């Protein structure tokens, strides 16, 4: 993630600009998800501290609370990580496409960091819905 984001941050119209990064987090009882989110935020701040890199305004976003207006104002959306690419047990198959659709409508690049993947089942409608969303052009990595 660091190499990709450094390449994006350190070119074009983002140089010397403050960018709004929405950090999509899983805010629940699982302590590991919070650690992954904290680590992702650390990496983003580290990239931002480099010469000529943009300043970052980090905006935490709880994936369980849908807020389209907050997402629409982002310059970049980063999913912090955790076991979210799943379609059987939790409703991430519906939550992730909501975020990605708003990103697509507003041409906001999206990155996934440290995510777990449940697998793939082409017969499962929820899995296909999630796969379609993950293949939108705004998903960069």
C-alpha positions in Angstrom: 0.0 0.0 0.0 2.8 2.4 0.9 4.4 2.3 -2.5 1.2 2.8 -4.4 -0.1 5.6 -2.2 3.3 7.3 -2.4 3.2 7.2 -6.1 -0.3 8.7 -6.2 0.3 11.3 -3.4 3.5 12.6 -4.8 2.3 13.5 -8.3 -0.1 15.8 -10.1 -2.5 18.1 -8.3 -2.2 16.5 -4.9 1.3 17.8 -4.3 1.4 20.3 -1.4 -2.4 20.0 -0.9 -4.3 18.8 2.1 -6.3 15.8 1.1 -9.3 14.3 2.9 -8.8 10.6 3.5 -11.8 8.7 4.7 -10.5 5.7 6.7 -13.3 3.1 6.6 -13.0 1.1 9.8 -14.8 -1.8 11.4 -15.8 -0.5 14.8 -16.9 -3.5 16.9 -15.8 -5.8 19.7 -12.8 -7.3 17.8 -9.7 -5.6 19.0 -7.7 -6.8 16.0 -9.8 -4.7 13.6 -8.9 -1.6 15.7 -5.2 -2.5 15.6 -5.4 -2.8 11.8 -7.1 0.6 11.5 -4.5 2.2 13.7 -1.7 0.7 11.6 -3.3 1.9 8.4 -3.6 5.4 9.8 0.1 5.3 10.9 1.1 4.3 7.4 -0.9 7.1 5.8 0.6 9.7 8.3 4.1 8.4 7.5 3.6 8.8 3.8 2.2 12.3 4.4 5.4 13.3 6.3 7.6 12.9 3.3 8.9 16.0 1.4 6.4 17.3 -1.2 3.7 14.8 -0.1 0.3 16.3 0.6 -0.9 16.8 4.2 -3.6 14.4 5.2 -6.8 15.1 7.0 -7.8 11.7 8.3 -11.6 11.2 8.7 -12.6 8.0 10.5 -15.7 6.3 9.1 -17.6 3.5 10.8 -18.6 1.1 8.1 -21.8 0.3 10.1 -23.1 3.9 9.9 -23.9 4.9 6.3 -23.1 8.6 5.7 -23.1 9.3 1.9 -22.3 13.0 2.4 -19.1 12.4 4.3 -17.9 9.8 1.7 -18.8 12.2 -1.2 -16.4 14.9 0.3 -13.4 12.5 0.4 -10.4 12.8 -1.9 -9.4 9.2 -1.1 -11.1 6.3 0.6 -9.1 3.6 2.4 -10.6 0.5 3.9 -8.5 -0.1 6.9 -8.7 -3.8 6.9 -10.0 -6.8 8.8 -12.0 -9.8 7.6 -14.4 -7.8 5.4 -14.4 -9.5 2.0 -17.0 -12.0 3.1 -20.6 -12.8 2.1 -21.8 -15.6 4.3 -21.8 -14.4 8.0 -21.8 -10.6 8.2 -23.4 -8.0 6.0 -20.1 -6.6 4.5 -21.4 -7.8 1.1 -24.0 -5.0 1.3 -21.9 -2.3 3.2 -18.8 -2.4 1.0 -20.8 -1.9 -2.3 -22.6 1.1 -0.7 -19.3 2.8 -0.1 -17.9 1.9 -3.5 -20.9 3.1 -5.4 -20.6 6.6 -3.8 -16.9 6.5 -4.6 -17.7 5.6 -8.2 -20.3 8.4 -8.5 -17.8 10.9 -7.4 -14.6 9.4 -9.0 -12.9 8.9 -5.6 -10.1 6.4 -5.6 -10.4 3.5 -3.2 -7.7 1.3 -1.6 -8.1 -1.8 0.6 -5.4 -2.4 3.2 -4.9 -5.7 5.1 -8.3 -7.2 4.3 -9.2 -10.9 4.7 -11.0 -12.7 1.9 -13.5 -15.4 2.7 -13.4 -17.0 -0.7 -15.5 -17.0 -3.8 -18.8 -18.7 -4.7 -20.1 -17.8 -8.1 -23.5 -19.4 -7.2 -23.9 -17.0 -4.2 -25.7 -13.8 -5.1 -24.1 -11.9 -2.2 -20.7 -13.0 -3.3 -21.3 -11.9 -6.9 -22.6 -8.5 -5.7 -19.5 -8.0 -3.6 -17.2 -9.1 -6.5 -18.9 -6.7 -8.9 -18.4 -3.8 -6.5 -14.7 -4.7 -5.9 -14.2 -4.6 -9.7 -15.4 -1.0 -10.1 -12.8 1.2 -11.8 -12.4 3.4 -8.6 -10.9 0.4 -6.7 -7.2 0.9 -7.2 -5.6 -1.5 -4.8 
